[in-house]
């Protein structure tokens, strides 16, 4: 790995570590595909099993845009679309790597992760 790549990886891991769990969940949702705000809200509500109010969602989306992790574009005059940037992708990957480094402590746990990926 080049020095430039390790600096990029370190930056992505730092960015991921400073995000709230709610923000990390937004990035994970956007890793699947670009979405408009209401679709993100529905995905979060499905995950949390409770209502996510606009006053929580949109300031967090704005912060992720300001941090360069999400790109915001206009679908129409009333609807914005949000898309994961390369930095956002790296932040998700950095968080996954950090969690997996701690979770996968033996072959049994590695097999559990492989089984999840095969689903």
Residue, then its C-alpha position, 0 to 999 in steps of 0.5 A: x500500500x502506498x503512503x498516499x493510500x494509507x493517509x486516505x485510509x486513515x482519514x476515512x477511518x477518522x471521519x467514520x469514528x467521528x460520526x454518530x450512529x445515526x449518521x453512519x446509518x444514513x451513509x449505510x442506506x445511501x451505500x445501496x443507491x442515491x435516495x431522496x430524503x423521505x426514502x431515507x427517512x422510511x429506511x431509518x424508521x424501518x430500522x429503528x421501528x419508530x418515527x424519525x422526525x424531519x428535525x433530526x434527519x435533515x440537519x444530519x444530512x446537511x452535516x454529512x453534505x458539509x463534511x463531503x460524505x454525501x452529495x445533495x442534488x435537486x430532483x425537482x423544485x421540492x425534492x432533493x436527492x442524496x448520494x454517497x460520495x467517494x469519501x462517504x464510501x471510504x467512511x463506511x468501509x473504514x467503519x466496517x473494517x474497524x468493527x470487523x477487526x474487533x468482531x472476527x476473533x476466530x474462524x467461527x466468527x469469520x464463518x458467521x460473517x461469510x454466511x451473512x455475505x452469502x445471503 
